[in-house]
Amino acid sequence: MPETTTISAEDAAIAAGFERFYELLRRLTPRSELSLTAASTLRRLERTGPSRLCELHAPEGVSQPAMTQLITRLEREGLARRGSDPEDGRAVVVSITDAGREAVARRREGRTRALAAMLEQLPAQEHAALVAALPALDRLSDLLAS
């Protein structure tokens, strides 16, 4: 973030709200065989398709050797698969397997069920406000990804 960015009180409140919501989602996510980094890596592969091994570590905030170890474990568990890059046979490409997609879906469903139970407790107007915010949240995610 450039140092010239002015942070408004609203921006600080949004950041604090996101932080609290992130903590809530972590607590609602079922404990499973997947670490946060493993689940995030599988979701990334599911969303963006096969990726070079060397492109996966930075977005996940881990070293390349740590990502290599993670992919080895995911491959051993049948959740990811390595192959050679069709454009450069020396490079390794990682893709998610059907079992990996199922693991991501199970994790997402568990979190969704827990969150849905909480959403039922909100007044209709607050639930509608969350739904209305979804396009802006998607756009914010797109900005981060680019």
N, C-alpha and C positions, 0 to 999 in steps of 0.2 A: 504494500500500500504506500503510495507517495506520501511524504511527510507534509505536503501542503494541503492534504485533505482535512477539511474542517469536520469535526465530529459534533453533531447536534445532540441535544438531550434525547430526541426521538431515536436517533441512530443508536445511542448507548442503550436505550430501553429495548430496542429491537434485539440488539446483540445479547443483552441479559436474558431476554425472553427465549431466544434461540438456545442459549446455554442451558436454561432450566428445562426446556422441552427435550433437548438432546439427552440430558440426564434421565428424564422420564422415559424416553424411548429405550435407553440402555437397560433400565430396570424392567421394562415391559417385555424386552426381547427374551424369549425362552433360552435358557442355558442349553447349549447343544455341543456337539462335537466340534463346532466351528468357533475359532477365535474371532474377534472383531475384524482383524486384518484378513483372515481367510475368507470370512463372509463378504467383506467389502471387495476383495479381489475377485471372488466368484461373481458378485453382482456386476462388477465392472466388465468382466468377460461376457456375461450374459447380455449386458446393455450395448457394448461396443463391438463385440465379436472378437475373433482371435487377435492376440497382440503379441508383439515380440517380448520376450522375457525381459529384455533390458528396458522396456517402456513401462513396466508394471511397478517397479519399486518406488520411483519418485512420487507418483500420486498417492501412494499408500503410506508415505513417510517412513520407509524402511530402507536399509542398505540393499544393494544388489545381492550380496551373499545371503542375506536374510530372506529375500524374496525367492532366491534359488532354492533354499531349504524349504520354504513354504510350498512352492510349486512341486517339489519332490514329494512332500507329504500328501498334498492334494492329489497328485498323480497316483501315489501308492494306494490311496483310499478310493480311487476311481472317480474323483470329482472333477479332475482336469486332465488334459492330455497335451503332451508335447509333440510337436512335429517340426519339420523344417520349413522355412520360409520359402514359398514358391519363387519369390523374386531374388532371394539370396540364400542358397543352400547352406551357408555357414551359420546363418542366424536361426535361433530357436523361436518358434511361435507356440503360444499356449492358447488352448481353447477349453471351454467348459464342456463337460459331458452331460448326458441326460441325467445321470445321478447327481451331478453338481447342480443342475437346474432344479431338481427335486428337493435337494437340501436347502437351496435358497428359498424355494416356494414354501417349504415347511416352516422355516424360520420366519418368513414374512407373514404367513397365515397366523402363527402363534402371536406375533406382535400385534397384528391387525385385530385379532379376537380380543386381546387384552385392552387395546385402545378403544375398540368399539364399545366395550362395557363402560368405559369412562365417558365416551362421547354421548352415550344415552343419558347421562346425568346433567348434560348442559341444556340450558334453555334453547329452544328452536332458533332464536335470533343469533345466539353465539355460535351454534352449529353452522348456521347459514354464513356467518362471517368467516369461519374457517374455510368453508367450501369456496367462498368468493375470493379468498386469498391464494388459493392453489395456483392460478396462472402466474401470479407474481412470484411465488416460491419456485415454480418451474423455471421461470426466466432467470431468477437469481442463481439457480443451480446451473443453468446453461452458461451464464457469465463466468462462473467459477470453473467450469469444464473447459472453457475456451482460452 
